[in-house]
Amino acid sequence: MNNFSSQDIIIVRAKPNSSKSELIWNNEYQRFDAFLHSIPDDNKANSELVKLFKKQLKLRVEIISGLKSRNKKMKIL
């Protein structure tokens, strides 16, 4: 599943205010479901999402759309 290369676009469904922080691949929708402990206030959940990709998948990413939405597009750097 970690066959991503630079400039690939990843679709993510963020679920903030969860009891744990983790990324789970959703085969049905071909996206990541991101369970985030942070609340969606002052960009806290977005920051946690970027850190979670770096920690769990060893990927540097940036959010390219969906900063204020649960559905996000992220680009691998």
TORDRENDO-348584 format. One record per residue (C-alpha): residue in three letters; x, y, z. Coordinates in nm, 4 decimals, always signed. Layout:
N
ATOM  aa       xx       yy       zz
ATOM Ala        X        Y        Z
...
END
This chain:
77
ATOM  aa       xx       yy       zz
ATOM Met  +0.0000  +0.0000  +0.0000
ATOM Asn  +0.2924  +0.2360  +0.0531
ATOM Asn  +0.3734  +0.2544  -0.3189
ATOM Phe  +0.3404  +0.6305  -0.3315
ATOM Ser  +0.5844  +0.8540  -0.5118
ATOM Ser  +0.6535  +1.2239  -0.5116
ATOM Gln  +0.3701  +1.4403  -0.6480
ATOM Asp  +0.1062  +1.1656  -0.5986
ATOM Ile  -0.2314  +1.2864  -0.4718
ATOM Ile  -0.3887  +1.1108  -0.1735
ATOM Ile  -0.7540  +1.1347  -0.0745
ATOM Val  -0.8189  +1.1498  +0.3014
ATOM Arg  -1.1363  +1.1520  +0.5112
ATOM Ala  -1.0544  +1.3220  +0.8428
ATOM Lys  -1.2417  +1.2239  +1.1566
ATOM Pro  -1.1382  +1.4758  +1.4253
ATOM Asn  -1.2004  +1.4516  +1.7977
ATOM Ser  -1.1439  +1.0731  +1.7988
ATOM Ser  -1.0190  +0.8777  +2.0971
ATOM Lys  -0.7008  +0.7764  +1.9121
ATOM Ser  -0.4824  +0.9012  +1.6287
ATOM Glu  -0.4260  +0.6650  +1.3380
ATOM Leu  -0.4483  +0.6240  +0.9619
ATOM Ile  -0.6436  +0.3365  +0.8124
ATOM Trp  -0.6580  +0.2521  +0.4424
ATOM Asn  -1.0174  +0.2173  +0.3199
ATOM Asn  -1.0186  -0.0186  +0.0182
ATOM Glu  -1.3838  +0.0412  -0.0588
ATOM Tyr  -1.3335  +0.4135  -0.1240
ATOM Gln  -0.9613  +0.4032  -0.2139
ATOM Arg  -0.8730  +0.6607  +0.0508
ATOM Phe  -0.7268  +0.6959  +0.3971
ATOM Asp  -0.9535  +0.7392  +0.6965
ATOM Ala  -0.7661  +0.9565  +0.9446
ATOM Phe  -0.8784  +0.9355  +1.3054
ATOM Leu  -0.7440  +1.2472  +1.4772
ATOM His  -0.7359  +1.3216  +1.8471
ATOM Ser  -0.7282  +1.6986  +1.7863
ATOM Ile  -1.0329  +1.9172  +1.7498
ATOM Pro  -1.0962  +2.0948  +1.4170
ATOM Asp  -1.0148  +2.4382  +1.5578
ATOM Asp  -0.7258  +2.6740  +1.4744
ATOM Asn  -0.5894  +2.4241  +1.2196
ATOM Lys  -0.5005  +2.1755  +1.4978
ATOM Ala  -0.6505  +1.8707  +1.3232
ATOM Asn  -0.4789  +1.9573  +0.9927
ATOM Ser  -0.1423  +1.9885  +1.1666
ATOM Glu  -0.1946  +1.6567  +1.3408
ATOM Leu  -0.2875  +1.4939  +1.0087
ATOM Val  +0.0367  +1.6044  +0.8418
ATOM Lys  +0.2403  +1.4835  +1.1430
ATOM Leu  +0.0533  +1.1519  +1.1440
ATOM Phe  +0.1487  +1.0828  +0.7805
ATOM Lys  +0.5124  +1.1537  +0.8620
ATOM Lys  +0.5109  +0.9372  +1.1743
ATOM Gln  +0.3027  +0.6405  +1.0581
ATOM Leu  +0.3878  +0.6194  +0.6856
ATOM Lys  +0.7172  +0.8109  +0.6717
ATOM Leu  +0.5720  +1.0444  +0.4062
ATOM Arg  +0.6000  +1.4219  +0.3852
ATOM Val  +0.2676  +1.5625  +0.2656
ATOM Glu  +0.0870  +1.8915  +0.2285
ATOM Ile  -0.2848  +1.9597  +0.2142
ATOM Ile  -0.3766  +2.1016  -0.1245
ATOM Ser  -0.7543  +2.1218  -0.0778
ATOM Gly  -1.0086  +2.0762  +0.1975
ATOM Leu  -0.8510  +2.2799  +0.4767
ATOM Lys  -1.1949  +2.3400  +0.6281
ATOM Ser  -1.3525  +2.0115  +0.5201
ATOM Arg  -1.3336  +1.6512  +0.6372
ATOM Asn  -1.2534  +1.5457  +0.2793
ATOM Lys  -0.8998  +1.6418  +0.1878
ATOM Lys  -0.6588  +1.6068  -0.1000
ATOM Met  -0.2957  +1.5794  -0.0044
ATOM Lys  +0.0155  +1.5862  -0.2191
ATOM Ile  +0.3242  +1.3828  -0.1375
ATOM Leu  +0.6363  +1.5988  -0.1297
END
